[in-house]
Amino acid sequence: MEAAHRSPGFRRWFNRRGWIKITIATPYVWLSLFFLLPFVIVIAMSFATRTPTAPPFSFGGDYPVMNTNHYARLIHDDLYVRAYLNSIGNATLATLMCLLIGYPMALGLTRVSRSWRNVLLMLVILPFWTSFLLRVYAWMGLMGTNSWFNKLLTGAYNWVMPADMALRYIPMMNTGFAVVLVTVYSYLPFMILPLYANLEKLDLSLNEAAMDLGSRPFQVFRDVTLPLSLPGIIAGSLLVFIPASGELIIPSLVGSSSRPMIGRVISDEFASARDWPMASAVAVALLLLLVGPLMAYTYFEGKSLEKKKAEGES
Amino acid sequence: MNRRPVFLITMLCFGFAFFYIPILSMMVYSFNGSRLATVWGGFSTKWYVSLLSNRQVLKAAILSIEIAVLSATFATILGTMAGIAMARFKRFRGRTLFSGLVTAPLVMPEVITGIASLMLFILMAEYIGWPATRGFTTVTLAHITFSMVFVTTIVHSRLVQADEAIEEAAMDLGSRPWQVMKDITLPVISPAIMSGWLLAFTISLDDVVITNFTTGPGTTTLPILIWSKVKLGVTPDINALATITVVIVGIGVFIAGWLLNRAEKAREHDIQLAYQANQ
């Protein structure tokens, strides 16, 4: 290697074209080997047959080309269908909630003074840098049956409701509600940041023009700000929806085992049941479901970068 | 827009309360004297003492930091290369696939990446014999792979916004492309590379799901240790651990933000001086 570095031939090659080739090829080979290849393996594995050997699968045997039984089970077994519906339902609900809370927050961030804005943005990003697991854990403490938060909510509930419907505590842990709440909490920064990046660039003189032409503030929002912020809405929603639909930590910690979620099903099939082909089939099915959103994300991401580039050049 | 946006300010207050009340509550309860994690039993720092004298926790924390430093360094090198390739080399064979490969891991559900990587490592051990067992090596390889694309995103967007005219000027003055890269482009994107490293470091330090799949017996990182404890319920020493984490991260983010801000201001100042000198 040392000799190669010193040899003038290598030097010349490196200075001319070589460094470009190395810059492209190194990450390309790495990602192909450690990201693309594993997915090819998962797809192949979903057509294999489970065997009691180690590693626990084989090809061929009773199923000469491919074993499609796992995909048939996906449709016929109630567990998988329910897990899919739960996951998609939870992810959709969480995305909508993030949008409802995150949009006004992002818009608010663009309307406060500059010095405040930097502090508040830092406060949005800070939870993102702290441990995801610990943020989920924080809610476990809050939702428990004798925590101050639960007592506060129970008190409020009992005060509003008639006496014969009084509760000793509100059951929050291990419910679908808990999963959605904690998902919203964990993924809210992913909604706020792209929305803010988008809203910040909007030209406020458009709003003023609309006001001058007689629009009321809400009309200005509906007719000017909202349509212009659509790219931010799409990016934020995808950044919340896609990871939320395959979430494993949140349903495992605060979810109910009677409401299966797809991430947990994949993990259980793999680790507890040691059924690699079935786990792979579930993963492939989840991927197929997410292919649309994933491609949409890649597409919009590329487009926004092109736009940034155009702005940089002008 | 002369009117104060009352609704928006209210939502901001509500949102930040939502963000920080759970964290603050956890921090307060880390000083709880009671064994019951959610019932207040007077002020005490005993959970901190028991945490800091817990060898298992310290060992896991050191292992996590080792993996995070190593994987962040490799991820930064690979991620920066990919970012440069995406931003500066307009046409090369397989560019479409490449751009897919650097964006997909950003949003891929971790469970899928986790089992996919695990199967790869098991098959590699079976057929190539390396890495022979799952543990430090496999976890680090997996962390490099999924954190490098975050570095790519940061470097790419910095390069796209950077003024290419400076690079073109250097070319016109006779620099070779490699010299331009070394002397101009890399220094220009160095703040982005630094924040990329920091992001890769924290992502690695924080990861549970992918580590859970790719690790083996004996390699317990801090998040895996917390994960196995937290699955059993709320415990006061985890509150203490969380508080320490939040404080360290808070200070770290504050210092990093201040340093980057200062570097940015110094750079702007230099550019202004250069302009004035030219006029």
Contacts between the chains, C-beta under 8 A, distances in Angstrom:
chain1	res1	chain2	res2	distance
A	14	B	178	7.3
A	15	B	176	6.0
A	15	B	178	4.9
A	16	B	176	7.7
A	16	B	178	7.9
A	19	B	177	7.9
A	19	B	178	5.1
A	19	B	181	7.1
A	20	B	89	6.3
A	20	B	177	7.4
A	22	B	81	7.8
A	23	B	81	4.8
A	23	B	84	5.6
A	23	B	85	5.4
A	23	B	89	7.5
A	24	B	81	7.7
A	24	B	85	4.6
A	24	B	89	6.2
A	24	B	92	5.6
A	24	B	98	7.6
A	26	B	78	6.4
A	26	B	81	5.5
A	27	B	78	4.7
A	27	B	79	7.3
A	27	B	81	4.9
A	27	B	82	3.8
A	27	B	85	6.8
A	27	B	102	7.6
A	27	B	148	7.0
A	27	B	152	7.6
A	28	B	82	7.9
A	28	B	85	7.8
A	28	B	94	7.2
A	28	B	98	5.8
A	28	B	101	7.5
A	30	B	78	5.6
A	30	B	144	7.8
A	30	B	145	7.1
A	30	B	148	7.5
A	31	B	82	7.6
A	31	B	98	7.9
A	31	B	101	4.3
A	31	B	102	7.0
A	31	B	105	7.9
A	31	B	145	7.1
A	31	B	148	7.9
A	32	B	101	7.1
A	34	B	117	7.1
A	34	B	120	7.1
A	34	B	141	6.3
A	34	B	142	7.4
A	34	B	144	7.7
A	34	B	145	4.2
A	35	B	101	6.2
A	35	B	104	7.5
A	35	B	105	5.9
A	35	B	113	7.8
A	35	B	145	5.6
A	35	B	146	7.9
A	36	B	101	6.4
A	37	B	120	6.2
A	38	B	113	7.6
A	38	B	116	3.4
A	38	B	117	5.3
A	38	B	119	6.4
A	38	B	120	4.3
A	39	B	116	5.5
A	41	B	116	6.7
A	41	B	119	5.0
A	41	B	120	5.8
A	41	B	123	6.6
A	42	B	112	7.5
A	42	B	115	6.9
A	42	B	116	4.9
A	42	B	119	6.5
A	45	B	119	6.3
A	55	B	122	5.5
A	55	B	123	7.2
A	55	B	126	6.3
A	101	B	11	7.2
A	101	B	14	7.7
A	101	B	15	5.9
A	101	B	18	7.3
A	102	B	15	7.7
A	104	B	7	6.8
A	104	B	8	5.5
A	104	B	11	3.7
A	104	B	12	7.7
A	104	B	15	7.9
A	105	B	8	7.9
A	105	B	11	5.6
A	105	B	12	5.6
A	105	B	15	4.4
A	107	B	5	7.8
A	107	B	8	5.5
A	108	B	5	6.6
A	108	B	8	3.5
A	108	B	9	6.1
A	108	B	11	5.8
A	108	B	12	4.2
A	109	B	12	7.1
A	111	B	1	7.4
A	111	B	5	5.1
A	111	B	8	5.8
A	112	B	9	7.7
A	112	B	12	7.6
A	120	B	12	7.0
A	120	B	16	7.5
A	122	B	253	6.9
A	122	B	254	7.8
A	122	B	257	6.2
A	123	B	16	6.2
A	123	B	19	7.1
A	123	B	20	7.7
A	124	B	19	7.6
A	125	B	253	7.2
A	126	B	249	7.3
A	126	B	250	6.4
A	126	B	253	5.8
A	127	B	19	5.7
A	127	B	20	8.0
A	127	B	23	7.1
A	129	B	202	5.5
A	129	B	249	5.1
A	129	B	252	7.7
A	129	B	253	5.5
A	130	B	23	7.6
A	130	B	245	6.1
A	130	B	246	5.3
A	130	B	249	4.9
A	130	B	250	8.0
A	131	B	205	8.0
A	131	B	206	5.0
A	131	B	223	6.8
A	131	B	226	7.8
A	131	B	242	7.4
A	131	B	245	5.8
A	132	B	206	5.8
A	132	B	208	7.2
A	133	B	206	7.3
A	133	B	208	5.4
A	133	B	223	5.6
A	133	B	226	5.7
A	133	B	227	6.2
A	133	B	230	6.9
A	134	B	26	7.6
A	134	B	226	7.2
A	134	B	238	7.8
A	134	B	241	7.8
A	134	B	242	4.3
A	134	B	245	6.2
A	134	B	246	7.6
A	135	B	22	7.2
A	135	B	23	7.3
A	137	B	26	7.4
A	137	B	226	7.6
A	137	B	230	5.3
A	137	B	234	7.4
A	137	B	238	6.4
A	137	B	242	6.6
A	138	B	22	3.8
A	138	B	23	5.7
A	138	B	25	6.9
A	138	B	26	4.5
A	138	B	242	7.0
A	139	B	22	5.5
A	140	B	230	7.1
A	140	B	233	7.6
A	140	B	234	5.3
A	141	B	22	7.5
A	141	B	25	6.5
A	141	B	26	5.8
A	141	B	29	6.4
A	141	B	37	6.5
A	141	B	38	6.1
A	141	B	234	5.1
A	141	B	239	7.2
A	142	B	21	7.8
A	142	B	22	5.4
A	142	B	25	6.0
A	144	B	37	7.8
A	144	B	38	4.9
A	144	B	234	6.3
A	146	B	36	7.9
A	146	B	38	5.6
A	146	B	39	6.2
A	147	B	38	4.3
A	148	B	25	7.4
A	148	B	38	7.7
A	148	B	40	7.9
A	149	B	25	7.1
A	185	B	18	6.9
A	185	B	19	7.8
A	185	B	22	7.2
A	188	B	15	7.5
A	188	B	18	7.7
A	188	B	19	7.4
A	192	B	15	8.0
A	204	B	1	6.5
A	207	B	1	6.2
A	208	B	1	7.1
A	211	B	1	7.9
A	217	B	3	7.5
A	238	B	107	6.8
A	239	B	107	6.4
A	242	B	107	4.5
A	242	B	108	7.7
A	242	B	109	6.7
A	243	B	107	6.2
A	243	B	109	5.7
A	243	B	110	7.2
A	245	B	109	6.7
A	246	B	109	2.4
A	246	B	110	7.0
A	246	B	111	5.1
A	246	B	112	6.2
A	247	B	109	7.3
A	248	B	110	6.8
A	248	B	111	4.9
A	248	B	209	5.3
A	249	B	208	6.0
A	249	B	209	6.6
A	249	B	227	7.7
A	252	B	231	7.0
A	253	B	230	6.4
A	253	B	231	6.9
A	263	B	109	6.6
A	263	B	111	4.5
A	266	B	111	5.1
A	266	B	112	7.4
A	266	B	115	6.4
A	267	B	111	6.0
A	267	B	115	7.8
A	270	B	115	5.4
A	270	B	118	7.8
A	270	B	213	7.9
A	276	B	119	7.0
A	279	B	115	6.0
A	280	B	115	7.4
A	280	B	119	7.7
A	283	B	111	7.3
A	283	B	112	5.0
A	283	B	115	6.1
A	283	B	116	7.4
A	286	B	109	6.9
A	286	B	112	6.6
A	287	B	112	6.3
A	290	B	109	7.3
A	294	B	104	6.3
A	294	B	107	6.5
A	294	B	108	7.6
A	297	B	103	7.0
A	297	B	107	5.7
A	298	B	99	7.2
A	298	B	100	6.0
A	298	B	103	4.7
A	298	B	104	7.0
A	301	B	103	5.7
A	302	B	99	6.5
A	302	B	103	7.9
A	305	B	156	6.9
A	305	B	157	6.6
A	305	B	160	5.6
A	308	B	157	6.8
A	308	B	160	5.2
A	308	B	161	6.0
A	309	B	160	4.7
A	311	B	161	8.0
A	312	B	160	6.2
A	312	B	161	5.0
A	312	B	162	7.2
A	312	B	163	7.1
A	312	B	164	7.7
A	313	B	164	7.4
